[in-house]
Amino acid sequence: MLVGALLLIPFHPASAQRTSSGQSSCTLSCSYNGTSVSAEAFYQQYTLNGFWEAGIMGADYSAPLRGHGALRYDDLSAAGGYAFRLAATRSRSLNWYAGAGIFAGIEYLDPLHRLPSYLDLGRSQLSFLYGVYARTTLEIFLGMRVALLVQASLPVNFSSGVSHWHYNVGGGIKFLFN
């Protein structure tokens, strides 16, 4: 069914869509990271061979604790990066990008205070977070100004005391301006 839909995209009226250099957009997406659903919002601007992005990423994670269930922790960060266009249809109604970026923010351990009070995590509940991410995105235009996103990313947290990397797979929607 998905393959059939992808084959029809070049013949859809949206096939006249062009992503031009300087064109701006806003993306909203959700992803699954192995333990829960995360969300992000980005402002993006197309360049000749891709796009740059700046926005926020919020993630909720979980790590097992021996004999005490799981430690939940939240990451909230500002992020920015660049993605190169790897492939596209001639009409640019279907585009594939890959790129990387950096992020910085905060990591909050046990935000709902579900762990017993006698447990010492050995670090502050709130800490600075920074790292890099790699991302690949498939952009499918459904109309002249709206695109569906399918993406996967791998953020690497250099300062996390719990886990240094997580995979994220998900989807979203992109709204073009002008």
VOFIKOL-980124 format. One line per field, with one value per residue (C-alpha): residue number from 1; residue in three letters; x, z, y. Coordinates in steps of 0.02 Angstrom, whole numbers, plus 32768, in hexadecimal, padded with zeros to 4 digits. Layout:
N
num	[NUM  ...] $
residu	[Ala  ...] $
east	[X  ...] $
up	[Z  ...] $
north	[Y  ...] $
***
This chain:
178
num	[1  2  3  4  5  6  7  8  9  10  11  12  13  14  15  16  17  18  19  20  21  22  23  24  25  26  27  28  29  30  31  32  33  34  35  36  37  38  39  40  41  42  43  44  45  46  47  48  49  50  51  52  53  54  55  56  57  58  59  60  61  62  63  64  65  66  67  68  69  70  71  72  73  74  75  76  77  78  79  80  81  82  83  84  85  86  87  88  89  90  91  92  93  94  95  96  97  98  99  100  101  102  103  104  105  106  107  108  109  110  111  112  113  114  115  116  117  118  119  120  121  122  123  124  125  126  127  128  129  130  131  132  133  134  135  136  137  138  139  140  141  142  143  144  145  146  147  148  149  150  151  152  153  154  155  156  157  158  159  160  161  162  163  164  165  166  167  168  169  170  171  172  173  174  175  176  177  178] $
residu	[Met  Leu  Val  Gly  Ala  Leu  Leu  Leu  Ile  Pro  Phe  His  Pro  Ala  Ser  Ala  Gln  Arg  Thr  Ser  Ser  Gly  Gln  Ser  Ser  Cys  Thr  Leu  Ser  Cys  Ser  Tyr  Asn  Gly  Thr  Ser  Val  Ser  Ala  Glu  Ala  Phe  Tyr  Gln  Gln  Tyr  Thr  Leu  Asn  Gly  Phe  Trp  Glu  Ala  Gly  Ile  Met  Gly  Ala  Asp  Tyr  Ser  Ala  Pro  Leu  Arg  Gly  His  Gly  Ala  Leu  Arg  Tyr  Asp  Asp  Leu  Ser  Ala  Ala  Gly  Gly  Tyr  Ala  Phe  Arg  Leu  Ala  Ala  Thr  Arg  Ser  Arg  Ser  Leu  Asn  Trp  Tyr  Ala  Gly  Ala  Gly  Ile  Phe  Ala  Gly  Ile  Glu  Tyr  Leu  Asp  Pro  Leu  His  Arg  Leu  Pro  Ser  Tyr  Leu  Asp  Leu  Gly  Arg  Ser  Gln  Leu  Ser  Phe  Leu  Tyr  Gly  Val  Tyr  Ala  Arg  Thr  Thr  Leu  Glu  Ile  Phe  Leu  Gly  Met  Arg  Val  Ala  Leu  Leu  Val  Gln  Ala  Ser  Leu  Pro  Val  Asn  Phe  Ser  Ser  Gly  Val  Ser  His  Trp  His  Tyr  Asn  Val  Gly  Gly  Gly  Ile  Lys  Phe  Leu  Phe  Asn] $
east	[8000  808E  80EB  804E  8038  80EE  80D9  8042  809A  80EE  8042  7FEB  7FC3  8043  80CB  80E8  812E  81DD  824A  82A9  833E  8308  825C  822D  81CA  8194  8197  813F  816A  815B  81CD  81DB  8280  826F  821B  81A2  816D  81D2  81A7  8204  81E2  8259  8262  82B7  82F5  8322  83CA  8405  8433  83CE  8390  83C9  835E  8350  82D3  82AE  82B1  825A  8270  8237  82A6  82AE  8342  8335  836A  839A  830B  82B5  825B  8290  82DB  827A  82D4  82A8  8317  82E8  8361  8379  83BF  83FF  844A  8454  8410  844A  83D3  8409  8380  82E1  8260  826C  81D2  8218  8176  81E2  828A  8306  837E  8409  8466  84A3  849A  84C0  8453  8460  83E2  83B4  839C  8321  832E  828F  821E  8182  81DF  81AF  8250  8258  82A5  832F  8378  840C  842B  84DA  84BE  8452  83A0  83B7  8452  8496  8485  84E3  8509  84F5  8471  846A  83C5  8379  82D2  825D  81EE  814D  80E8  802C  8003  805A  8086  8074  80E9  80E7  818D  81D4  8275  82F6  8379  8403  842A  84CE  84CF  857F  854E  84C4  84E3  845F  8471  84DB  8472  83C1  8373  82D5  825E  81C1  8160  8123  80DC  812E  80D9  812D  8125  8124] $
up	[8000  802D  7F8D  7F28  7F7C  7F5A  7EA2  7E92  7EDF  7E3C  7DE7  7E76  7E5B  7EE2  7E6C  7E33  7EE0  7EDF  7F78  7F4F  7FA6  802E  8045  80FE  8156  8201  8232  82C1  82DF  835B  836A  83CA  8426  846A  850D  84E5  8469  8452  83F9  839E  833F  82C2  8255  81B2  811A  8074  8023  7F77  7FAD  804C  80E2  818B  8226  82D4  835A  83F8  8421  84B5  84E2  856E  858E  8605  8647  86AF  8766  87BE  882E  8828  8781  870A  8713  86A8  866A  85F7  857F  8540  84CA  8444  83A3  82F9  8263  81A7  8135  8083  7FFB  7FCB  7F4C  7F08  7E81  7DF2  7E32  7EE3  7F26  7F7A  7FCA  8032  80A7  811E  8194  8242  82C7  837A  8414  84C4  8551  85F5  8632  86C1  8720  876B  8741  878E  882F  8822  886A  8925  898A  89D1  8923  88FB  8840  885E  87FC  87F7  87BD  873F  86D2  8634  8595  84F0  8459  839F  8336  828D  8230  818E  814F  80C3  808F  8031  7FF3  8005  7FC1  7F89  803B  80A6  80B2  8114  8168  818F  81F0  825A  82C9  8341  83C7  8423  84D1  850D  85BB  85EB  8686  8654  859C  8513  847A  8445  839D  8368  82DC  82B3  8245  823B  81D0  817A  814F  80CC  80D0  8032] $
north	[8000  8078  804D  806F  8118  8145  8117  818B  8222  825D  8263  82BD  8379  83A0  8363  8416  843C  8484  849D  853C  8588  8601  85B3  859F  8519  84DC  8424  83CB  8316  8288  81F3  8151  8137  8088  80B9  8146  81CA  826A  830D  8395  8436  8487  8521  84F1  854F  84FF  851D  84EA  8437  841B  847D  84C0  84AF  84F9  84C8  8467  83AE  835E  82A7  8235  819D  810B  80A5  8006  8009  7F67  7F34  7FDF  7FE2  806B  8118  8192  822D  82BC  831B  83C9  841F  84A3  845B  848E  8437  8420  8397  8372  8337  8287  8262  82B0  829A  8315  8371  8372  8326  82A1  82CE  826C  82C9  8299  830B  8332  83B7  83E8  83FF  8443  8445  83F2  8341  8327  8281  8235  82C9  8278  8246  818F  8148  8125  81B3  8143  8127  8198  81AD  81ED  828D  8328  8314  83A1  83AA  83FD  8396  83A8  833E  831E  82C8  8272  8270  8230  8272  8240  82D2  82A9  833E  8326  83D4  8471  84A7  840A  8376  82D5  82A6  81FB  8206  81AC  81FB  81CD  824F  8234  8286  82AA  82E5  826B  8204  8183  8159  81A5  817C  814F  812C  8189  8158  81B7  822B  82DB  8364  83F8  849D  850B  85C9  8637] $
***
